Amino acid sequence: MSIPETLKARLSKDRPMTSITLRIPVDVVDSMKFIAPKRGFAGYQTLLKAYLSDGLRHDEAKYTSNAQTRLLDALKRHGVPQEVLDEATREISEAASK
């Protein structure tokens, strides 16, 4: 199974970074400072990044893979033969792996 290009890019150590400012309640930051070392993180900012990453991966899987599945289901309902759908899926997977 091939790794999608977006995941390959996300695993790269030299990808561009940006700084942002978030307003977070003090009690939430205090809770993250308490939880971070218990989860093996050096600090609360690393824990926050992990939370963001987990949520993003969940939503990306929900909204991107489901969109492809919904499209295939709609095409099937409109009479597109399964062989054509299978071939198109293979082509998309091959293109994503390049």
C-alpha positions in Angstrom: 0.0 0.0 0.0 1.4 3.4 -1.0 1.7 6.4 1.3 -0.3 9.4 0.1 1.7 12.5 -0.9 0.2 14.6 1.9 1.3 12.1 4.5 4.8 11.9 3.0 5.0 15.7 3.2 3.8 15.7 6.7 6.5 13.2 7.8 9.3 15.4 6.3 11.5 16.9 9.0 12.4 20.0 6.9 8.9 21.3 6.0 8.2 25.0 6.4 6.9 26.1 9.8 5.0 29.2 10.9 4.3 30.7 14.3 0.7 31.4 15.4 -0.8 33.0 18.5 -3.7 31.3 20.3 -5.7 32.6 23.2 -6.2 29.7 25.6 -7.6 29.8 29.1 -5.0 29.6 31.8 -6.6 26.6 33.4 -6.4 24.7 30.1 -2.7 25.5 29.8 -2.2 24.4 33.4 -4.0 21.1 32.7 -1.8 20.5 29.6 1.3 21.3 31.7 0.2 18.7 34.2 -0.7 16.1 31.5 2.2 16.5 29.1 4.9 14.7 31.2 2.5 11.9 32.1 2.0 11.3 28.3 5.7 11.5 27.7 5.9 15.0 26.2 8.6 17.5 27.1 6.1 20.3 27.5 2.5 21.5 27.0 3.2 23.0 23.5 4.3 19.5 22.2 1.2 18.0 23.7 -0.9 20.7 22.1 0.7 19.9 18.7 -0.1 16.2 19.3 -3.7 17.0 20.0 -4.0 19.2 16.8 -2.3 16.4 14.8 -4.6 13.7 16.1 -7.7 15.8 15.4 -6.5 16.8 12.0 -5.7 13.2 11.0 -9.1 12.1 12.2 -10.9 14.8 10.2 -8.8 14.3 7.1 -9.6 10.6 7.1 -13.3 11.4 7.6 -13.6 14.0 4.9 -11.2 12.8 2.3 -11.6 9.1 2.2 -15.4 9.3 2.7 -15.6 11.8 -0.2 -14.0 9.3 -2.5 -16.2 6.5 -1.2 -19.3 8.6 -1.7 -18.3 9.5 -5.2 -17.7 5.8 -6.1 -21.1 4.9 -4.6 -22.9 7.7 -6.6 -21.2 6.6 -9.8 -22.2 3.0 -9.2 -25.8 4.1 -8.6 -25.7 5.9 -11.9 -24.7 2.7 -13.7 -21.0 3.0 -14.0 -19.7 -0.6 -14.2 -17.7 -1.9 -11.3 -14.7 -2.7 -13.5 -14.5 1.0 -14.5 -14.7 2.1 -10.9 -11.9 -0.4 -9.9 -9.7 0.8 -12.7 -10.2 4.5 -11.8 -9.4 3.7 -8.1 -6.2 1.9 -9.2 -5.2 4.9 -11.3 -5.8 7.3 -8.5 -3.8 5.2 -6.1 -0.9 4.9 -8.5 -0.9 8.6 -9.2 -0.9 9.4 -5.5 2.1 7.1 -4.9 4.3 8.9 -7.5 
